[in-house]
Amino acid sequence: MNDSEKNNHRETCVNASSMISIYYGDLSELAECTSVAAEQVPAPYHDLLAHTNHMTVTVEEHHGDSVDVQVLQSHSAGNHYCREILLLAQKSRLVVQYGIVRLNTSYLPDAPRDEILAQTKPLGRVLIEHDVLRKIELFHLLRVTCGPRLAHLFGVPVGTITYGRTAMLYCNHDPAIELLEIVRPAKIVANTAG
């Protein structure tokens, strides 16, 4: 396959296992994910995940606070860039979302690409600020059982249940960004809020 063919080849469906395997040889170290129907996703997770909007905006509205990105690890090869991230509420520094992002930088204009690679802002905010035409295709809603790593990141016991999703983000009509997004367990949010 030449470079042009590699750049145009994308997954037709984003799945949790392929995303988790970017950083974890043993998938259960992070989490066990089971695909579920939208009607099986309870509140508040349903409103947080069963939509085609940017998660950055959605979690900010849900938590009533802007979020910052913390990049746990990243790597790039050619036009492909991956990162494992947390979104943290600015005021409380509470981890509100975990994610793995895999993107093809050749589908992004230079300015937003460079800002994403700088790793200082959430991806959704960068795309919105640069007015990149975008569409989100939701693939799977997930019931997530936290493994040791995810439990540690959220500060919850191993085995805690939360929910997530996989999606493809199209930039200027190109399938540019694969997403795994897992939100903080709701009961923990309620307990820490006050």
Secondary structure, 3 states (H helix, E strand, C coil): CCHHHHHHCCCCCCCHHHHHCCCCCCHHHHEEEEEECHHHCCCCHHHHHCCCCCHHHHHHHHHCCCEEEEEEEEEEECCEEEEEEEEEECCCCCEEEEEEEEEEHHHCCHHHHHHHHHCCCCHHHHHHHCCCCEEEEEEEEEEEEECHHHHHHHCCCCCCEEEEEEEEEEECCEEEEEEEEEECCHHHHHHHCC
